[in-house]
Amino acid sequence: MKKIIVSFIVALGLISCSNAQKTEFSKEALADKMMSVDGTELTFSDILKNMKEKLLLLMFGPLGVRIASKECQK
């Protein structure tokens, strides 16, 4: 009985570790166009380039995407 339980726990651990998270945005996501507060249209790639070296917090909600940024300390 102990071997079955241990085998189940090990299998569960291996399955949960196999779901690696993506570390890059897809080309489609980088090409998505967004509207800024002042009415200019930017792609997501442009936003990331403008915010380089900053910590970004992207908040997705029913009214759109809100972006908060902070300078990174080295």
PyMOL commands that place a pseudoatom at each C-alpha (Angstrom):
pseudoatom trace, name=CA, resn=MET, resi=1, chain=A, elem=C, hetatm=0, pos=[0.000, 0.000, 0.000]
pseudoatom trace, name=CA, resn=LYS, resi=2, chain=A, elem=C, hetatm=0, pos=[2.844, 2.391, 0.845]
pseudoatom trace, name=CA, resn=LYS, resi=3, chain=A, elem=C, hetatm=0, pos=[4.476, 1.712, -2.530]
pseudoatom trace, name=CA, resn=ILE, resi=4, chain=A, elem=C, hetatm=0, pos=[1.259, 2.646, -4.340]
pseudoatom trace, name=CA, resn=ILE, resi=5, chain=A, elem=C, hetatm=0, pos=[0.914, 5.905, -2.420]
pseudoatom trace, name=CA, resn=VAL, resi=6, chain=A, elem=C, hetatm=0, pos=[4.579, 6.817, -2.924]
pseudoatom trace, name=CA, resn=SER, resi=7, chain=A, elem=C, hetatm=0, pos=[4.335, 5.958, -6.636]
pseudoatom trace, name=CA, resn=PHE, resi=8, chain=A, elem=C, hetatm=0, pos=[1.250, 8.156, -6.958]
pseudoatom trace, name=CA, resn=ILE, resi=9, chain=A, elem=C, hetatm=0, pos=[2.961, 11.093, -5.228]
pseudoatom trace, name=CA, resn=VAL, resi=10, chain=A, elem=C, hetatm=0, pos=[6.083, 10.757, -7.389]
pseudoatom trace, name=CA, resn=ALA, resi=11, chain=A, elem=C, hetatm=0, pos=[3.980, 10.564, -10.572]
pseudoatom trace, name=CA, resn=LEU, resi=12, chain=A, elem=C, hetatm=0, pos=[1.998, 13.621, -9.518]
pseudoatom trace, name=CA, resn=GLY, resi=13, chain=A, elem=C, hetatm=0, pos=[5.222, 15.527, -8.849]
pseudoatom trace, name=CA, resn=LEU, resi=14, chain=A, elem=C, hetatm=0, pos=[6.644, 14.631, -12.255]
pseudoatom trace, name=CA, resn=ILE, resi=15, chain=A, elem=C, hetatm=0, pos=[3.468, 15.652, -14.045]
pseudoatom trace, name=CA, resn=SER, resi=16, chain=A, elem=C, hetatm=0, pos=[3.302, 19.020, -12.301]
pseudoatom trace, name=CA, resn=CYS, resi=17, chain=A, elem=C, hetatm=0, pos=[6.966, 19.781, -13.110]
pseudoatom trace, name=CA, resn=SER, resi=18, chain=A, elem=C, hetatm=0, pos=[6.513, 19.101, -16.813]
pseudoatom trace, name=CA, resn=ASN, resi=19, chain=A, elem=C, hetatm=0, pos=[4.318, 22.193, -17.328]
pseudoatom trace, name=CA, resn=ALA, resi=20, chain=A, elem=C, hetatm=0, pos=[7.122, 24.693, -17.973]
pseudoatom trace, name=CA, resn=GLN, resi=21, chain=A, elem=C, hetatm=0, pos=[6.128, 28.327, -18.393]
pseudoatom trace, name=CA, resn=LYS, resi=22, chain=A, elem=C, hetatm=0, pos=[6.931, 30.256, -21.549]
pseudoatom trace, name=CA, resn=THR, resi=23, chain=A, elem=C, hetatm=0, pos=[9.691, 32.843, -21.271]
pseudoatom trace, name=CA, resn=GLU, resi=24, chain=A, elem=C, hetatm=0, pos=[9.035, 34.727, -24.504]
pseudoatom trace, name=CA, resn=PHE, resi=25, chain=A, elem=C, hetatm=0, pos=[6.024, 36.371, -26.120]
pseudoatom trace, name=CA, resn=SER, resi=26, chain=A, elem=C, hetatm=0, pos=[4.715, 34.987, -29.405]
pseudoatom trace, name=CA, resn=LYS, resi=27, chain=A, elem=C, hetatm=0, pos=[5.037, 37.030, -32.608]
pseudoatom trace, name=CA, resn=GLU, resi=28, chain=A, elem=C, hetatm=0, pos=[1.271, 37.501, -32.627]
pseudoatom trace, name=CA, resn=ALA, resi=29, chain=A, elem=C, hetatm=0, pos=[1.287, 38.901, -29.084]
pseudoatom trace, name=CA, resn=LEU, resi=30, chain=A, elem=C, hetatm=0, pos=[4.146, 41.299, -29.892]
pseudoatom trace, name=CA, resn=ALA, resi=31, chain=A, elem=C, hetatm=0, pos=[2.228, 42.565, -32.946]
pseudoatom trace, name=CA, resn=ASP, resi=32, chain=A, elem=C, hetatm=0, pos=[-1.000, 43.269, -30.997]
pseudoatom trace, name=CA, resn=LYS, resi=33, chain=A, elem=C, hetatm=0, pos=[-1.963, 46.923, -31.267]
pseudoatom trace, name=CA, resn=MET, resi=34, chain=A, elem=C, hetatm=0, pos=[-3.029, 48.897, -28.224]
pseudoatom trace, name=CA, resn=MET, resi=35, chain=A, elem=C, hetatm=0, pos=[-4.320, 52.418, -27.727]
pseudoatom trace, name=CA, resn=SER, resi=36, chain=A, elem=C, hetatm=0, pos=[-2.551, 54.707, -25.283]
pseudoatom trace, name=CA, resn=VAL, resi=37, chain=A, elem=C, hetatm=0, pos=[-4.295, 57.239, -23.063]
pseudoatom trace, name=CA, resn=ASP, resi=38, chain=A, elem=C, hetatm=0, pos=[-3.416, 60.090, -25.433]
pseudoatom trace, name=CA, resn=GLY, resi=39, chain=A, elem=C, hetatm=0, pos=[-4.885, 58.202, -28.412]
pseudoatom trace, name=CA, resn=THR, resi=40, chain=A, elem=C, hetatm=0, pos=[-1.717, 56.982, -30.122]
pseudoatom trace, name=CA, resn=GLU, resi=41, chain=A, elem=C, hetatm=0, pos=[-1.620, 53.402, -31.359]
pseudoatom trace, name=CA, resn=LEU, resi=42, chain=A, elem=C, hetatm=0, pos=[1.303, 51.234, -30.253]
pseudoatom trace, name=CA, resn=THR, resi=43, chain=A, elem=C, hetatm=0, pos=[2.194, 47.599, -30.639]
pseudoatom trace, name=CA, resn=PHE, resi=44, chain=A, elem=C, hetatm=0, pos=[2.971, 45.531, -27.564]
pseudoatom trace, name=CA, resn=SER, resi=45, chain=A, elem=C, hetatm=0, pos=[6.535, 45.221, -28.888]
pseudoatom trace, name=CA, resn=ASP, resi=46, chain=A, elem=C, hetatm=0, pos=[6.864, 49.047, -28.940]
pseudoatom trace, name=CA, resn=ILE, resi=47, chain=A, elem=C, hetatm=0, pos=[5.687, 49.232, -25.339]
pseudoatom trace, name=CA, resn=LEU, resi=48, chain=A, elem=C, hetatm=0, pos=[8.257, 46.664, -24.233]
pseudoatom trace, name=CA, resn=LYS, resi=49, chain=A, elem=C, hetatm=0, pos=[11.035, 48.519, -26.098]
pseudoatom trace, name=CA, resn=ASN, resi=50, chain=A, elem=C, hetatm=0, pos=[10.044, 51.841, -24.483]
pseudoatom trace, name=CA, resn=MET, resi=51, chain=A, elem=C, hetatm=0, pos=[9.944, 50.249, -21.039]
pseudoatom trace, name=CA, resn=LYS, resi=52, chain=A, elem=C, hetatm=0, pos=[13.289, 48.434, -21.299]
pseudoatom trace, name=CA, resn=GLU, resi=53, chain=A, elem=C, hetatm=0, pos=[15.220, 48.370, -17.992]
pseudoatom trace, name=CA, resn=LYS, resi=54, chain=A, elem=C, hetatm=0, pos=[11.970, 48.903, -16.069]
pseudoatom trace, name=CA, resn=LEU, resi=55, chain=A, elem=C, hetatm=0, pos=[9.852, 46.572, -13.993]
pseudoatom trace, name=CA, resn=LEU, resi=56, chain=A, elem=C, hetatm=0, pos=[6.439, 46.262, -15.660]
pseudoatom trace, name=CA, resn=LEU, resi=57, chain=A, elem=C, hetatm=0, pos=[3.124, 45.276, -14.151]
pseudoatom trace, name=CA, resn=LEU, resi=58, chain=A, elem=C, hetatm=0, pos=[0.474, 44.486, -16.766]
pseudoatom trace, name=CA, resn=MET, resi=59, chain=A, elem=C, hetatm=0, pos=[-3.084, 44.377, -15.469]
pseudoatom trace, name=CA, resn=PHE, resi=60, chain=A, elem=C, hetatm=0, pos=[-5.651, 42.928, -17.868]
pseudoatom trace, name=CA, resn=GLY, resi=61, chain=A, elem=C, hetatm=0, pos=[-9.250, 43.797, -17.135]
pseudoatom trace, name=CA, resn=PRO, resi=62, chain=A, elem=C, hetatm=0, pos=[-12.626, 44.417, -18.756]
pseudoatom trace, name=CA, resn=LEU, resi=63, chain=A, elem=C, hetatm=0, pos=[-11.681, 48.021, -19.559]
pseudoatom trace, name=CA, resn=GLY, resi=64, chain=A, elem=C, hetatm=0, pos=[-8.366, 47.152, -21.225]
pseudoatom trace, name=CA, resn=VAL, resi=65, chain=A, elem=C, hetatm=0, pos=[-4.745, 46.831, -20.174]
pseudoatom trace, name=CA, resn=ARG, resi=66, chain=A, elem=C, hetatm=0, pos=[-3.194, 49.050, -17.521]
pseudoatom trace, name=CA, resn=ILE, resi=67, chain=A, elem=C, hetatm=0, pos=[0.583, 49.309, -17.311]
pseudoatom trace, name=CA, resn=ALA, resi=68, chain=A, elem=C, hetatm=0, pos=[2.525, 50.365, -14.247]
pseudoatom trace, name=CA, resn=SER, resi=69, chain=A, elem=C, hetatm=0, pos=[6.308, 50.698, -14.379]
pseudoatom trace, name=CA, resn=LYS, resi=70, chain=A, elem=C, hetatm=0, pos=[9.181, 51.318, -12.008]
pseudoatom trace, name=CA, resn=GLU, resi=71, chain=A, elem=C, hetatm=0, pos=[12.885, 51.891, -12.625]
pseudoatom trace, name=CA, resn=CYS, resi=72, chain=A, elem=C, hetatm=0, pos=[15.001, 48.827, -11.876]
pseudoatom trace, name=CA, resn=GLN, resi=73, chain=A, elem=C, hetatm=0, pos=[17.899, 49.223, -9.494]
pseudoatom trace, name=CA, resn=LYS, resi=74, chain=A, elem=C, hetatm=0, pos=[21.153, 47.560, -10.446]
for i in range(1, 74): cmd.bond("trace and resi %d" % i, "trace and resi %d" % (i + 1))
show_as sticks, trace
zoom trace
